[in-house]
Amino acid sequence: MKFIVAFIRMILGPPLVSLTQALHVRLLNAWLAKPNTTFLHPQCRWILADGHPNQGTYVGHDFCDWYSSQLADTYWKWNEVIHEIIGSSIGGIVVGEYLFQYELNGPWYTAPFTRFYQIRRGQITDVRYFMGKVTRCETTHQPIELSALLHFCSPN
């Protein structure tokens, strides 16, 4: 009996839920690689929750540009590192961390983040941003500037 069930599952392919999860992960990968308004519902709602300096609810396409400019105004330099994208039947979860400096040549700081995306009909309709505690990176764990590395390895 187990053989018959396995054979039928092989013929029918993966369940619809896992296909939906995979599609949501693909959409989020594409969105994170190159944010574009075609991925967003016109009334997409953005909620900045715990840990963010500008907590509140925002609606519309221009949120990402505004959010990036807020981070650029607050931090001298900042990067976003994505660790994992998890698909679900209603959207997806993105887990990662921010790396940033408050001032030029200052110490680096890190803060974990989690984002919950709700997706309907191939568009992001609702996003919730959560940011964890900001901690100072130890000197051994600070990001290496590529220009410094190239300068260090230079034969001149």
DSSP file (Angstrom, degrees, kcal/mol; ACC not computed):
  #  RESIDUE AA STRUCTURE BP1 BP2  ACC     N-H-->O    O-->H-N    N-H-->O    O-->H-N    TCO  KAPPA ALPHA  PHI   PSI    X-CA   Y-CA   Z-CA
    1    1 A M     >        0   0    0      0, 0.0     4,-2.3     0, 0.0     5,-0.2   0.000 360.0 360.0 360.0 -41.3    0.0    0.0    0.0
    2    2 A K  H  >  +     0   0    0      1,-0.2     4,-2.5     2,-0.2     5,-0.2   0.875 360.0  54.1 -61.7 -36.4    2.8    2.4    0.8
    3    3 A F  H  > S+     0   0    0      2,-0.2     4,-2.5     1,-0.2    -1,-0.2   0.909 108.1  48.8 -63.7 -41.9    4.3    1.8   -2.6
    4    4 A I  H  > S+     0   0    0      2,-0.2     4,-2.5     1,-0.2    -2,-0.2   0.922 112.1  48.1 -64.6 -44.6    1.0    2.7   -4.3
    5    5 A V  H  X S+     0   0    0     -4,-2.3     4,-2.4     1,-0.2    -2,-0.2   0.921 113.0  48.2 -62.3 -44.2    0.7    5.9   -2.3
    6    6 A A  H  X S+     0   0    0     -4,-2.5     4,-2.0     1,-0.2    -2,-0.2   0.898 111.7  50.5 -63.0 -40.2    4.3    6.8   -3.1
    7    7 A F  H  X S+     0   0    0     -4,-2.5     4,-2.0     2,-0.2    -2,-0.2   0.914 110.7  48.2 -64.4 -43.6    3.8    6.1   -6.7
    8    8 A I  H  X S+     0   0    0     -4,-2.5     4,-2.6     1,-0.2     5,-0.2   0.905 111.6  50.2 -64.7 -41.6    0.6    8.3   -6.9
    9    9 A R  H  X S+     0   0    0     -4,-2.4     4,-1.6     1,-0.2    -1,-0.2   0.876 109.1  52.4 -63.7 -36.7    2.4   11.1   -5.1
   10   10 A M  H  < S+     0   0    0     -4,-2.0    -1,-0.2     2,-0.2    -2,-0.2   0.899 112.5  44.8 -65.9 -39.7    5.3   10.9   -7.6
   11   11 A I  H  < S+     0   0    0     -4,-2.0    -2,-0.2     1,-0.2    -1,-0.2   0.915 115.6  45.9 -69.7 -43.7    2.9   11.1  -10.5
   12   12 A L  H  < S-     0   0    0     -4,-2.6    -1,-0.2     1,-0.2    -2,-0.2   0.717 103.6-141.8 -75.4 -20.7    0.8   14.0   -9.1
   13   13 A G     <  -     0   0    0     -4,-1.6    -1,-0.2    -5,-0.2    -2,-0.1  -0.358  45.0 -19.6  87.7-172.5    3.9   16.0   -8.1
   14   14 A P  S    S-     0   0    0      0, 0.0     5,-0.0     0, 0.0    -4,-0.0  -0.283  80.6 -91.1 -69.7 155.5    4.3   18.1   -5.0
   15   15 A P     >  -     0   0    0      0, 0.0     4,-1.5     0, 0.0     3,-0.3  -0.241  35.3-112.0 -63.3 156.7    1.3   19.3   -3.0
   16   16 A L  H  > S+     0   0    0      1,-0.2     4,-2.4     2,-0.2     5,-0.2   0.838 114.5  60.3 -59.2 -36.0   -0.2   22.6   -4.0
   17   17 A V  H  > S+     0   0    0      1,-0.2     4,-2.5     2,-0.2    -1,-0.2   0.921 104.7  47.5 -61.2 -44.4    0.8   24.2   -0.6
   18   18 A S  H  > S+     0   0    0     -3,-0.3     4,-2.2     1,-0.2    -1,-0.2   0.846 110.6  52.7 -68.5 -31.1    4.5   23.5   -1.3
   19   19 A L  H  X S+     0   0    0     -4,-1.5     4,-2.3     2,-0.2    -1,-0.2   0.912 109.9  48.4 -66.1 -41.8    4.2   25.0   -4.8
   20   20 A T  H  X S+     0   0    0     -4,-2.4     4,-2.3     2,-0.2    -2,-0.2   0.915 111.0  50.6 -63.0 -43.3    2.6   28.1   -3.3
   21   21 A Q  H  X S+     0   0    0     -4,-2.5     4,-2.2     1,-0.2    -1,-0.2   0.915 110.5  49.3 -60.6 -43.4    5.4   28.4   -0.8
   22   22 A A  H  X S+     0   0    0     -4,-2.2     4,-2.3     1,-0.2    -1,-0.2   0.897 110.4  50.6 -64.5 -40.5    8.0   28.0   -3.5
   23   23 A L  H  X S+     0   0    0     -4,-2.3     4,-2.4     2,-0.2    -1,-0.2   0.894 110.0  50.4 -63.7 -39.5    6.3   30.7   -5.6
   24   24 A H  H  X S+     0   0    0     -4,-2.3     4,-2.4     2,-0.2    -2,-0.2   0.893 109.8  50.1 -66.4 -39.1    6.3   33.1   -2.6
   25   25 A V  H  X S+     0   0    0     -4,-2.2     4,-2.6     2,-0.2    -2,-0.2   0.917 110.9  49.8 -64.4 -42.2   10.0   32.5   -2.0
   26   26 A R  H  X S+     0   0    0     -4,-2.3     4,-2.4     2,-0.2    -2,-0.2   0.914 110.9  49.3 -62.0 -42.8   10.7   33.2   -5.6
   27   27 A L  H  X S+     0   0    0     -4,-2.4     4,-2.5     2,-0.2    -2,-0.2   0.927 112.9  46.6 -62.8 -44.3    8.7   36.4   -5.5
   28   28 A L  H  X S+     0   0    0     -4,-2.4     4,-2.8     2,-0.2     5,-0.2   0.885 110.7  52.8 -66.9 -38.2   10.5   37.5   -2.3
   29   29 A N  H  X S+     0   0    0     -4,-2.6     4,-2.1     2,-0.2    -1,-0.2   0.937 112.3  45.3 -59.6 -45.6   13.9   36.7   -3.8
   30   30 A A  H  X S+     0   0    0     -4,-2.4     4,-2.1     1,-0.2    -2,-0.2   0.903 113.6  50.0 -64.4 -41.2   13.1   38.8   -6.8
   31   31 A W  H  < S+     0   0    0     -4,-2.5    -2,-0.2     1,-0.2    -1,-0.2   0.913 113.0  45.5 -63.5 -44.4   11.8   41.6   -4.6
   32   32 A L  H  < S+     0   0    0     -4,-2.8    -1,-0.2     1,-0.2    -2,-0.2   0.845 112.2  51.7 -70.9 -33.2   14.8   41.6   -2.4
   33   33 A A  H  < S+     0   0    0     -4,-2.1    -1,-0.2     1,-0.3    -2,-0.2   0.907 135.3   0.3 -69.4 -41.3   17.2   41.5   -5.4
   34   34 A K  S  < S-     0   0    0     -4,-2.1    -1,-0.3    -5,-0.2    -2,-0.2  -0.689  76.9-141.6-151.4  91.6   15.6   44.4   -7.1
   35   35 A P        +     0   0    0      0, 0.0     2,-0.3     0, 0.0    -4,-0.1  -0.304  30.2 171.6 -56.8 132.3   12.6   46.1   -5.4
   36   36 A N    >   -     0   0    0      1,-0.0     3,-1.9    -2,-0.0     4,-0.3  -0.996  42.6-125.3-145.7 141.7   10.1   47.1   -8.0
   37   37 A T  G >  S+     0   0    0     -2,-0.3     3,-1.2     1,-0.3    -1,-0.0   0.680 103.4  75.1 -65.5 -16.0    6.6   48.5   -7.7
   38   38 A T  G 3  S+     0   0    0      1,-0.3    -1,-0.3    85,-0.0     0, 0.0   0.753  92.3  55.6 -66.7 -21.3    5.2   45.7   -9.8
   39   39 A F  G <  S+     0   0    0     -3,-1.9    85,-3.4    84,-0.1     2,-0.3   0.633 100.0  79.4 -80.7 -14.0    5.7   43.4   -6.8
   40   40 A L  E <  S-a  124   0A   0     -3,-1.2    85,-0.2    -4,-0.3    21,-0.1  -0.737  78.6-125.8-104.7 141.5    3.5   45.6   -4.6
   41   41 A H  E >   -     0   0A   0     83,-2.6     3,-2.1    -2,-0.3    19,-0.2  -0.582  35.2-115.3 -70.7 143.9   -0.2   46.0   -4.3
   42   42 A P  E 3  S+     0   0A   0      0, 0.0    19,-0.2     0, 0.0    -1,-0.1   0.808 116.8  40.7 -55.5 -30.4   -1.1   49.7   -4.8
   43   43 A Q  E 3  S+     0   0A   0     17,-0.1    82,-0.0    16,-0.1    -2,-0.0  -0.116  82.9 162.4-108.4  36.0   -2.3   49.9   -1.2
   44   44 A C  E <   -     0   0A   0     -3,-2.1    16,-2.5    80,-0.1     2,-0.5  -0.312  30.3-141.1 -57.2 134.0    0.5   47.8    0.3
   45   45 A R  E     -aB 126  59A   0     80,-1.9    82,-2.7    14,-0.2     2,-0.5  -0.873  13.9-164.9-105.8 131.1    0.7   48.4    4.1
   46   46 A W  E     -aB 127  58A   0     12,-3.6    12,-3.1    -2,-0.5     2,-0.5  -0.959   1.3-167.3-116.5 126.8    4.0   48.6    5.9
   47   47 A I  E     -aB 128  57A   0     80,-2.7    82,-3.2    -2,-0.5     2,-0.8  -0.957   7.4-160.6-119.5 116.6    4.3   48.3    9.6
   48   48 A L  E     +aB 129  56A   0      8,-2.8     8,-1.8    -2,-0.5    82,-0.2  -0.860  29.0 170.5 -92.2 112.3    7.5   49.3   11.4
   49   49 A A    >   -     0   0    0     80,-2.8     3,-1.8    -2,-0.8    81,-0.1   0.053  37.5  -0.7-105.6-149.0    7.2   47.5   14.8
   50   50 A D  T 3  S+     0   0    0      1,-0.2    81,-2.9    80,-0.1    -1,-0.3   0.005 123.0  15.8 -45.8 134.2    9.5   46.9   17.7
   51   51 A G  T 3  S+     0   0    0      1,-0.3    -1,-0.2    79,-0.2    79,-0.1   0.118  90.9 118.3  93.9 -19.9   13.1   48.1   17.5
   52   52 A H    X   -     0   0    0     -3,-1.8     3,-0.6    77,-0.2    -1,-0.3  -0.601  62.4-137.7 -85.0 140.9   12.7   50.5   14.6
   53   53 A P  T 3  S+     0   0    0      0, 0.0     2,-0.5     0, 0.0    -1,-0.1   0.822 101.6  44.2 -64.7 -30.5   13.4   54.2   15.1
   54   54 A N  T 3  S-     0   0    0     -5,-0.1    -6,-0.2     2,-0.1    -2,-0.0  -0.547  81.8-177.7-114.2  65.2   10.4   55.3   13.1
   55   55 A Q    <   +     0   0    0     -3,-0.6     2,-0.3    -2,-0.5    -6,-0.2  -0.303  31.5  85.4 -65.0 146.4    7.7   53.0   14.3
   56   56 A G  E    S-B   48   0A   0     -8,-1.8    -8,-2.8     2,-0.0     2,-0.4  -0.917  74.0 -69.9 152.9-176.3    4.3   53.3   12.7
   57   57 A T  E     -B   47   0A   0     -2,-0.3     2,-0.3   -10,-0.2   -10,-0.2  -0.932  41.0-177.6-114.4 133.7    2.1   52.2    9.8
   58   58 A Y  E     -B   46   0A   0    -12,-3.1   -12,-3.6    -2,-0.4     2,-0.4  -0.943   8.7-156.8-130.0 149.2    2.7   53.4    6.2
   59   59 A V  E     +B   45   0A   0     -2,-0.3   -14,-0.2   -14,-0.2     2,-0.2  -0.989  44.1  39.6-130.6 136.0    0.8   52.8    3.0
   60   60 A G  S >  S-     0   0    0    -16,-2.5     3,-0.6    -2,-0.4   -17,-0.1  -0.558  83.7 -69.9 125.5 175.6    1.9   52.9   -0.6
   61   61 A H  T >  S+     0   0    0    -19,-0.2     3,-0.6     1,-0.2     4,-0.3   0.752 113.3  65.3 -76.1 -28.0    4.6   52.2   -3.1
   62   62 A D  T 3> S+     0   0    0      1,-0.2     4,-1.9    -3,-0.2    -1,-0.2   0.366  70.8  99.0 -84.5   7.1    7.2   54.8   -2.0
   63   63 A F  H <> S+     0   0    0     -3,-0.6     4,-3.4     1,-0.2     5,-0.2   0.919  78.0  53.7 -60.7 -46.2    7.8   53.3    1.4
   64   64 A C  H <> S+     0   0    0     -3,-0.6     4,-2.5     1,-0.2    -1,-0.2   0.893 109.9  46.9 -61.0 -42.2   11.1   51.5    0.5
   65   65 A D  H  > S+     0   0    0     -4,-0.3     4,-2.1     2,-0.2    -1,-0.2   0.924 115.2  47.1 -63.6 -43.0   12.7   54.6   -0.9
   66   66 A W  H  X S+     0   0    0     -4,-1.9     4,-2.1     2,-0.2    -2,-0.2   0.924 112.6  49.4 -62.7 -44.8   11.6   56.5    2.2
   67   67 A Y  H  X S+     0   0    0     -4,-3.4     4,-2.2     1,-0.2    -2,-0.2   0.909 110.6  49.7 -63.6 -43.5   12.8   53.7    4.5
   68   68 A S  H  X S+     0   0    0     -4,-2.5     4,-2.3    -5,-0.2    -1,-0.2   0.893 110.9  49.9 -62.2 -40.0   16.2   53.6    2.8
   69   69 A S  H  X S+     0   0    0     -4,-2.1     4,-2.0     2,-0.2    -1,-0.2   0.858 108.3  53.4 -68.6 -33.6   16.6   57.3    3.1
   70   70 A Q  H  X S+     0   0    0     -4,-2.1     4,-1.8     2,-0.2    -2,-0.2   0.920 111.0  46.0 -64.8 -43.1   15.7   57.2    6.8
   71   71 A L  H  X S+     0   0    0     -4,-2.2     4,-2.7     1,-0.2    -2,-0.2   0.901 112.1  51.4 -65.4 -39.9   18.4   54.6    7.4
   72   72 A A  H  < S+     0   0    0     -4,-2.3    -1,-0.2     1,-0.2    -2,-0.2   0.853 111.2  48.1 -66.0 -34.2   20.9   56.6    5.3
   73   73 A D  H  < S+     0   0    0     -4,-2.0    -1,-0.2     1,-0.2    -2,-0.2   0.825 117.1  42.5 -73.0 -31.5   20.1   59.7    7.4
   74   74 A T  H  < S+     0   0    0     -4,-1.8     2,-0.4    -5,-0.1    -2,-0.2   0.859 117.6  41.4 -83.5 -37.7   20.5   57.8   10.7
   75   75 A Y     <  -     0   0    0     -4,-2.7    27,-0.3    -5,-0.2     3,-0.2  -0.894  67.2-140.1-119.6 142.0   23.6   55.8    9.9
   76   76 A W  S    S+     0   0    0     25,-1.7     2,-0.3    -2,-0.4    26,-0.2   0.932  94.4   1.1 -60.8 -46.9   26.8   56.7    8.2
   77   77 A K  E    S+C  101   0A   0     24,-1.2    24,-2.5    26,-0.1     2,-0.3  -0.997  73.6 176.5-143.4 139.2   27.0   53.4    6.4
   78   78 A W  E     -C  100   0A   0     -2,-0.3     2,-0.3    22,-0.2    22,-0.2  -0.999   7.6-172.0-147.1 149.3   24.5   50.4    6.6
   79   79 A N  E     -C   99   0A   0     20,-3.0    20,-2.4    -2,-0.3     2,-0.5  -0.951  16.5-140.2-135.4 154.2   24.1   47.0    5.0
   80   80 A E  E     -C   98   0A   0     -2,-0.3     2,-0.6    18,-0.2    18,-0.2  -0.978  14.2-165.3-117.6 125.7   21.4   44.5    5.0
   81   81 A V  E     -C   97   0A   0     16,-2.9    16,-2.4    -2,-0.5     2,-0.5  -0.952   8.6-151.4-115.6 117.8   22.4   40.8    5.2
   82   82 A I  E     +C   96   0A   0     -2,-0.6    14,-0.3    14,-0.2     3,-0.1  -0.763  17.6 175.2 -89.5 126.2   19.6   38.2    4.4
   83   83 A H  E     -     0   0A   0     12,-2.8     2,-0.3    -2,-0.5    13,-0.2   0.805  62.9  -1.7 -96.6 -37.7   20.1   34.9    6.2
   84   84 A E  E     -C   95   0A   0     11,-2.1    11,-2.7     2,-0.0     2,-0.5  -0.995  46.7-155.1-158.1 145.7   16.9   33.0    5.2
   85   85 A I  E     -C   94   0A   0     -2,-0.3     2,-0.5     9,-0.2     9,-0.2  -0.993  18.4-167.0-123.3 122.4   13.7   33.3    3.3
   86   86 A I  E     -C   93   0A   0      7,-3.1     7,-2.7    -2,-0.5     2,-0.2  -0.941   8.6-147.9-115.0 122.4   10.9   31.0    4.4
   87   87 A G  E     +C   92   0A   0     -2,-0.5     2,-0.3     5,-0.2     5,-0.3  -0.583  17.9 177.4 -87.3 150.3    7.8   30.6    2.2
   88   88 A S        -     0   0    0      3,-2.4     3,-0.4    -2,-0.2   -64,-0.2  -0.877  45.9 -98.2-139.8 174.9    4.4   29.9    3.6
   89   89 A S  S    S+     0   0    0     -2,-0.3     3,-0.1     1,-0.2    -2,-0.0   0.717 123.4  36.2 -70.6 -19.2    0.9   29.5    2.1
   90   90 A I  S    S-     0   0    0     27,-0.1    29,-2.5    30,-0.0     2,-0.3   0.452 131.9 -57.5-111.4  -2.7    0.0   33.1    2.8
   91   91 A G  E     - D   0 118A   0     -3,-0.4    -3,-2.4    27,-0.3     2,-0.3  -0.855  64.9 -80.9 166.9-128.9    3.4   34.9    2.2
   92   92 A G  E     -CD  87 117A   0     25,-2.2    25,-3.2    -2,-0.3     2,-0.4  -0.990  17.1-126.5-167.9 166.8    6.9   34.6    3.5
   93   93 A I  E     -CD  86 116A   0     -7,-2.7    -7,-3.1    -2,-0.3     2,-0.5  -0.987  16.1-160.6-125.9 133.1    9.3   35.4    6.3
   94   94 A V  E     -CD  85 115A   0     21,-2.5    21,-2.4    -2,-0.4     2,-0.4  -0.968   8.9-170.6-115.9 127.7   12.7   37.1    5.7
   95   95 A V  E     +CD  84 114A   0    -11,-2.7   -12,-2.8    -2,-0.5   -11,-2.1  -0.955  28.2 110.4-119.9 135.3   15.3   36.8    8.5
   96   96 A G  E     -CD  82 113A   0     17,-2.2    17,-2.8    -2,-0.4     2,-0.3  -0.877  49.7-100.1-169.9-158.2   18.6   38.7    8.5
   97   97 A E  E     -CD  81 112A   0    -16,-2.4   -16,-2.9    15,-0.3     2,-0.4  -0.997  16.7-129.1-149.7 150.7   20.6   41.4   10.2
   98   98 A Y  E     -CD  80 111A   0     13,-3.1    13,-1.8    -2,-0.3     2,-0.4  -0.804  17.5-163.1 -94.2 140.4   21.5   45.0    9.7
   99   99 A L  E     +CD  79 110A   0    -20,-2.4   -20,-3.0    -2,-0.4     2,-0.3  -0.995  25.7 155.6-119.5 130.6   25.2   46.1    9.9
  100  100 A F  E     -CD  78 109A   0      9,-2.3     9,-2.9    -2,-0.4     2,-0.4  -0.989  36.3-142.6-154.9 161.2   25.8   49.8   10.3
  101  101 A Q  E     -CD  77 108A   0    -24,-2.5   -25,-1.7    -2,-0.3   -24,-1.2  -0.970   9.0-153.6-121.8 140.0   28.1   52.5   11.6
  102  102 A Y  S    S+     0   0    0      5,-0.6     2,-0.3    -2,-0.4    -1,-0.1   0.813  81.8  13.0 -79.2 -31.2   26.9   55.7   13.2
  103  103 A E  S >  S-     0   0    0      4,-0.3     3,-2.1   -28,-0.1    -1,-0.2  -0.952  96.2 -75.7-144.4 160.4   29.9   57.7   12.1
  104  104 A L  T 3  S+     0   0    0     -2,-0.3    -2,-0.0     1,-0.3   -28,-0.0  -0.331 117.9   2.1 -57.9 132.7   32.8   57.5    9.7
  105  105 A N  T 3  S+     0   0    0      1,-0.2    -1,-0.3    -2,-0.0     3,-0.1   0.610 104.1 133.6  61.3  15.0   35.5   55.1   11.0
  106  106 A G    <   -     0   0    0     -3,-2.1    -1,-0.2     1,-0.2     2,-0.0  -0.311  65.9 -75.5 -83.7 174.5   33.3   54.4   14.0
  107  107 A P        -     0   0    0      0, 0.0    -5,-0.6     0, 0.0    -4,-0.3  -0.318  48.7-113.6 -68.9 154.6   32.6   50.9   15.4
  108  108 A W  E     -D  101   0A   0     29,-0.2    29,-2.8    -7,-0.1     2,-0.3  -0.638  29.3-162.6 -87.9 147.5   30.2   48.6   13.6
  109  109 A Y  E     -DE 100 136A   0     -9,-2.9    -9,-2.3    -2,-0.3     2,-0.3  -0.882   1.1-155.8-125.6 158.5   26.9   47.6   15.1
  110  110 A T  E     -DE  99 135A   0     25,-2.9    25,-2.8    -2,-0.3   -11,-0.2  -0.974  10.1-179.6-135.2 150.0   24.5   44.8   14.3
  111  111 A A  E     -D   98   0A   0    -13,-1.8   -13,-3.1    -2,-0.3    23,-0.2  -0.940  24.5-130.6-148.7 125.3   20.8   44.3   14.8
  112  112 A P  E     -D   97   0A   0      0, 0.0    20,-3.7     0, 0.0     2,-0.3  -0.408  27.3-166.5 -72.2 152.4   18.8   41.2   13.8
  113  113 A F  E     -DF  96 131A   0    -17,-2.8   -17,-2.2    18,-0.2     2,-0.4  -0.978  15.4-165.6-138.9 156.4   15.6   41.7   11.8
  114  114 A T  E     -DF  95 130A   0     16,-2.3    16,-2.5    -2,-0.3     2,-0.4  -0.997   8.1-167.6-136.9 136.1   12.5   39.7   10.8
  115  115 A R  E     -DF  94 129A   0    -21,-2.4   -21,-2.5    -2,-0.4     2,-0.6  -0.989   8.0-154.9-127.3 134.7   10.0   40.7    8.2
  116  116 A F  E     -DF  93 128A   0     12,-2.3    12,-2.1    -2,-0.4     2,-0.5  -0.942  13.0-165.9-110.1 120.8    6.7   39.1    7.6
  117  117 A Y  E     -DF  92 127A   0    -25,-3.2   -25,-2.2    -2,-0.6     2,-0.5  -0.902   8.0-157.0-109.2 131.2    5.3   39.4    4.1
  118  118 A Q  E     -DF  91 126A   0      8,-3.1     7,-2.9    -2,-0.5     8,-1.3  -0.929  15.3-166.1-104.5 131.5    1.7   38.7    3.1
  119  119 A I  E     + F   0 124A   0    -29,-2.5     2,-0.4    -2,-0.5     5,-0.2  -0.964  11.4 176.6-124.2 130.3    1.2   37.9   -0.5
  120  120 A R  E >  S- F   0 123A   0      3,-2.6     3,-1.6    -2,-0.4   -30,-0.0  -0.998  71.1 -11.0-133.2 131.8   -2.1   37.8   -2.5
  121  121 A R  T 3  S-     0   0    0     -2,-0.4    -1,-0.1     1,-0.3     3,-0.1   0.852 129.3 -51.7  50.6  42.0   -2.5   37.2   -6.2
  122  122 A G  T 3  S+     0   0    0      1,-0.2     2,-0.4   -81,-0.0    -1,-0.3   0.619 118.3 101.6  76.6  13.4    1.3   37.6   -6.8
  123  123 A Q  E <  S- F   0 120A   0     -3,-1.6    -3,-2.6   -83,-0.0     2,-0.5  -0.974  75.5-115.2-130.9 146.6    1.6   40.9   -5.0
  124  124 A I  E     +aF  40 119A   0    -85,-3.4   -83,-2.6    -2,-0.4    -5,-0.2  -0.665  37.5 168.8 -76.4 124.1    2.9   41.9   -1.6
  125  125 A T  E     +     0   0A   0     -7,-2.9   -80,-1.9    -2,-0.5     2,-0.3   0.666  60.8  20.0-110.9 -23.4   -0.1   43.4    0.3
  126  126 A D  E     -aF  45 118A   0     -8,-1.3    -8,-3.1   -82,-0.2     2,-0.4  -0.980  58.8-175.5-153.7 132.9    1.2   43.7    3.9
  127  127 A V  E     -aF  46 117A   0    -82,-2.7   -80,-2.7    -2,-0.3     2,-0.5  -0.998   6.1-165.4-135.1 134.5    4.7   43.8    5.5
  128  128 A R  E     -aF  47 116A   0    -12,-2.1   -12,-2.3    -2,-0.4     2,-0.5  -0.983   9.2-159.1-120.8 124.0    5.7   43.9    9.1
  129  129 A Y  E     -aF  48 115A   0    -82,-3.2   -80,-2.8    -2,-0.5     2,-0.4  -0.877  10.4-179.4-104.2 128.8    9.2   44.8   10.1
  130  130 A F  E     - F   0 114A   0    -16,-2.5   -16,-2.3    -2,-0.5     2,-0.4  -0.988   6.0-166.1-124.8 138.9   10.7   43.8   13.4
  131  131 A M  E     - F   0 113A   0    -81,-2.9   -18,-0.2    -2,-0.4     3,-0.1  -0.987   9.9-144.8-127.4 135.2   14.2   44.8   14.5
  132  132 A G        -     0   0    0    -20,-3.7     2,-0.1    -2,-0.4    -1,-0.0  -0.020  45.1 -48.2 -85.2-168.8   16.1   43.2   17.5
  133  133 A K        -     0   0    0      1,-0.1     2,-0.5   -22,-0.1    -1,-0.2  -0.361  54.6-124.2 -66.8 136.4   18.5   44.7   20.0
  134  134 A V        -     0   0    0    -23,-0.2     2,-0.4    -3,-0.1   -23,-0.2  -0.701  35.1-179.4 -81.9 127.4   21.4   46.7   18.6
  135  135 A T  E     -E  110   0A   0    -25,-2.8   -25,-2.9    -2,-0.5     2,-0.3  -0.959  29.3-113.0-129.8 149.4   24.8   45.4   19.7
  136  136 A R  E     -E  109   0A   0     -2,-0.4   -27,-0.3   -27,-0.2     2,-0.2  -0.620  32.8-123.6 -80.0 134.4   28.3   46.6   19.0
  137  137 A C        -     0   0    0    -29,-2.8   -29,-0.2    -2,-0.3     5,-0.1  -0.524  25.6-115.7 -74.2 142.3   30.4   44.2   16.9
  138  138 A E    >   -     0   0    0     -2,-0.2     3,-1.5     1,-0.1     4,-0.4  -0.435  29.4-109.6 -70.8 156.0   33.6   43.1   18.4
  139  139 A T  G >  S+     0   0    0      1,-0.3     3,-0.8     2,-0.2    -1,-0.1   0.821 119.6  55.9 -60.1 -30.7   36.7   44.2   16.6
  140  140 A T  G 3  S+     0   0    0      1,-0.2    -1,-0.3     0, 0.0    -3,-0.0   0.709 111.5  44.2 -73.9 -18.2   37.4   40.7   15.4
  141  141 A H  G <  S+     0   0    0     -3,-1.5    -1,-0.2   -33,-0.1    -2,-0.2   0.285  82.9 122.9-108.6   9.2   33.9   40.5   13.9
  142  142 A Q  S <  S-     0   0    0     -3,-0.8    -3,-0.0    -4,-0.4    -4,-0.0  -0.452  72.3 -99.0 -73.2 144.4   33.7   43.9   12.2
  143  143 A P        -     0   0    0      0, 0.0     2,-0.5     0, 0.0    -1,-0.1  -0.297  35.3-125.2 -60.6 144.8   33.1   43.8    8.4
  144  144 A I        -     0   0    0     -3,-0.1     2,-0.3     4,-0.0     3,-0.0  -0.812  19.0-125.6 -94.6 128.4   36.2   44.2    6.3
  145  145 A E     >  -     0   0    0     -2,-0.5     4,-2.0     1,-0.2     3,-0.2  -0.579  12.4-140.5 -71.0 130.0   36.1   47.0    3.7
  146  146 A L  H  > S+     0   0    0     -2,-0.3     4,-2.6     1,-0.2     5,-0.2   0.875 102.0  54.6 -60.5 -39.0   36.8   45.6    0.3
  147  147 A S  H  > S+     0   0    0      1,-0.2     4,-2.2     2,-0.2    -1,-0.2   0.880 108.2  49.3 -64.3 -37.1   38.9   48.7   -0.6
  148  148 A A  H  > S+     0   0    0      2,-0.2     4,-2.5     1,-0.2    -1,-0.2   0.894 111.2  49.7 -67.5 -39.1   41.1   48.1    2.5
  149  149 A L  H  X S+     0   0    0     -4,-2.0     4,-2.1     2,-0.2    -2,-0.2   0.915 111.9  47.3 -65.8 -43.5   41.5   44.4    1.6
  150  150 A L  H  X S+     0   0    0     -4,-2.6     4,-0.6     2,-0.2    -1,-0.2   0.888 113.0  49.4 -65.2 -38.3   42.5   45.3   -2.0
  151  151 A H  H >< S+     0   0    0     -4,-2.2     3,-0.7    -5,-0.2    -2,-0.2   0.907 110.9  50.1 -65.5 -41.5   44.9   47.9   -0.7
  152  152 A F  H 3< S+     0   0    0     -4,-2.5    -2,-0.2     1,-0.2    -1,-0.2   0.876 114.0  44.4 -64.6 -38.3   46.4   45.4    1.8
  153  153 A C  H 3< S+     0   0    0     -4,-2.1    -1,-0.2    -5,-0.1    -2,-0.2   0.480  85.7 121.5 -86.5  -2.5   46.9   42.8   -0.9
  154  154 A S    <<  -     0   0    0     -3,-0.7    -3,-0.0    -4,-0.6    -4,-0.0  -0.365  62.6-139.8 -65.2 136.7   48.3   45.2   -3.4
  155  155 A P              0   0    0      0, 0.0    -1,-0.1     0, 0.0    -4,-0.0   0.665 360.0 360.0 -71.5 -13.9   51.8   44.3   -4.7
  156  156 A N              0   0    0     -5,-0.1    -2,-0.1     0, 0.0    -3,-0.0   0.482 360.0 360.0 -78.5 360.0   52.8   48.0   -4.6
